[in-house]
Amino acid sequence: MITARDDRRRTFETVPAGAEAASWWGRAWVSALEEVSRDPARLARGRAYATEGHVDAVTVTPGRIVAYVRGSRARPYRTELALSPFPDAEWSELLEAVAAAPTALASLLEREVPQSLAGAVLPGAGELVPRCSCPDTARPPCKHAAALCYRAARLLDEDPFVLLLLRGRGERELLDELTRRNAAHAAREQPDAAPDFPGVPARTALGRTGLPPLPAPLPAPAAVGLPPAYPADPAAPDPLALDQLATDAAARALALLTTAEDPIAGLTLWQDAVRLASAHHTAGLTGAARTLYRDLARATGRTTTDLARAGAAWRQGGLPALAALEEPWDPPAGPFDRARPALLAASRGAFRPDRNRLTALTRQLRLGRDGLWYAYESRPGTEDWWPTGTPSPDPLTALRH
């Protein structure tokens, strides 16, 4: 529990950066000291001290702000700013005025000085009295007191309750007193007789009630619809790209609706680009598909030919077919070893084995990790292999297309 005595002493080990006050009440605080100074050079030096961090921890109690300020000597100077606290009678008037004005109370809760209290709580010219242990005996404030004034202004920016503590009351006791007074004002403003509204027992109002069952969900559509037509505006994105994205989003939404699974979850950037490209047969990368393939290839750091070949594999069998295209591997003995004699017996030729691949002239079979055979073709005398046909667990069936 915080007592009134505890609430009336605050020490700030760190102070917000900067020497210039940001709030209007912080600037008014600085003006109270600057208006009595006859030496602008001292104020400038004090501002520099504040900015350079010469002011150590700041302690605030009713009537004074105290800190040690480091100057040119090794030992810092004890510096304080004194401000007369309010007597209890004046505090009672101030608190009554705040409690009676909702806007003033709201400002305090928002950590702002209410305009209605500014004239009373802010120090006037000459009311802020500086004291310092430095040997500068000329007309105050000295540069150390000025530095403390600028740093205190930054504290007031952040928390105007510091100013009210200087005037004699801590934050906790102020808020408790304002709460009591505000409640008293609210009670006095209540009408003599409350209207006769029928009451509802709390148990009834808060009791759990049964909710009607949700309606049955609408049936999922059989297929996605066509996307809207996009105008060929030079300033707009590519119409084919927009069409592709809209169609793809609709297909994913339908899959999520019917299976509760995202069909592209876990795909890499390259795999997703291949999936998007596979929806458009390239026809030699001519026509509208050229722009899509160019953009996808650039985004993935691959060539359009790589993308076209991978798209053909995706159309052949999805992600497992793409893996068969791009990932050679060493299959176990069994189906792979039985495939060559079966192909030879069916007069398909002598297929040369290489890891998971069987090759004979312009025909090739690749065994995928899913146990399916994927057929490939190449032009004579080249190694430009392209997927063809439909995958099958039987190598002979995979070659038929």
Residue, then its C-alpha position, 0 to 999 in steps of 0.5 A: m500500500i502506498t502511503a501519502r508520505d511515500d507518494r510525496r517523493r519521486t526520484f527519476e534516474t533517467v529523464p526523457a532526452g532533449a533539452e526543449a520542452a514539448s508541451w505548452w505547460g513545459r514551456a511555461w515552466v521554462s519561461a518562469l525562470e527565463e523571464v527573470s534571467r538577465d544573462p542569455a549566455r547562462l541560459a544557453r550554457g544551461r541548455a547545453y548542459a541539459t542536452e549533454g547529460h550533465v544533470d544526474a538523477v532528479t528528486v521531486t518533493p513538495g516545494r522543491i526539485v533537487a539534482y546534482v549537476r556536473g560542471s567543469r569541476a570533478r565534484p558535482y554541484r547540488t542544485e535545486l528549484a524551489l516552488s511554494p506548495f499550496p496550503d490545504a485550503e487552496w488545495s481543497e478549492l483546486l480539487e473541488a474545481v477539478a472534480a466539478a469539471p469532467t474535462a479537467l479530470a479527463s485531462l489529468l487522467e490523460r496526463e495533461v495540465p487542464q487549461s482551467l488549472a494552468g494559472a493556478v498551478l504553473p509558476g509565475a515569473g519570479e516564483l521559481v527560486p533557483r539555488c546551487s552550491c556552485p561558486d557563481t554568486a552573480r544574479p541567479p539562475c546559474k547555468h547549473a540551475a538552468a540545466l536542471c530547469y530544462r531537464a525538469a521541463r522534460l519531466l513535466d512533458e511526460d508527467p504533469f503530476v510532477l508539477l502537482l507534487l511540487r505544489g504539495r500533493g502526490e499522484r495517488e492521494l490526488l486521484d483518490e481525493l478526486t474520485r471521492r469528490n467526483a462521486a459526491h458531485a455525481a450523487r448530488e446531480q442525481p434526480d430525487a426520484a429515479p424512474d420506475f423501470p422494471g428490474v431484472p434479477a442479475r441471475t436472470a440477466l447473466g444466466r446462460t440461455g440456449l441458442p438455436p442451432l446454426p442453419a445447415p451450410l450451403p452446398a459447395p459449388a461444383a467448380v469455380g466460376l469465371p473471373p470478371a473481365y479486366p480492362a486492358d488499361p496500360a496503367a493497370p496490372d496485366p489482365l492475364a495476371l489478374d485473371q490468373l490470380a482471381t481464378d487461383a484464389a477461387a480454386r484454393a477457396l473451393a478446396l478449403l471449403t470442401t476438404a479443409e486443406d490448403p492445396i498449396a500449403g508448404l510449396t516453395l516459391w519455385q513450386d508455386a510458380v510452376r503450379l501457376a504456370s502449368a495452368h497455361h499451355t505455352a504453345g512455344l511461349t507465344g501470345a498472352a502466356r508469354t508475359l506470365y511466364r516471363d514474370l514468374a521466371r524473373a521472380t524465381g531466377r529461372t528461365t522461361t524454358d525451365l518454367a515451361r518444362a516444369g509446368a509440363a511436369w506439373r500437368q503430368g502429375g503435380l508435385p511428385a512429377l516435378a520431383a521426378l523431373e528435378e531430383p535424381w535418386d537411387p531407388p531400391a531393387g525391385p520394381f526398377d530391376r524388373a522394368r528393364p526385362a519387361l521393356l525388352a520382352a515387349s520389344r520396347g528396346a534396350f533401356r540404359p539405367d542411370r540412377n532412377r532413369l531408364t533411357a533408350l534413344t529418344r524415350q526415357l522413363r523416370l521412377g518417382r519416389d511415389g512408385l510411379w513411372y514418368a515418361y519423357e521424350s527428347r529430340p534425336g541426338t539431344e538431352d532435352w527431355w520433356p515430360t509426356g503421357t500419364p504416369s503409371p506404376d507399370p513402365l509399359t503403360a507409362l510409355r503408351h500415349 
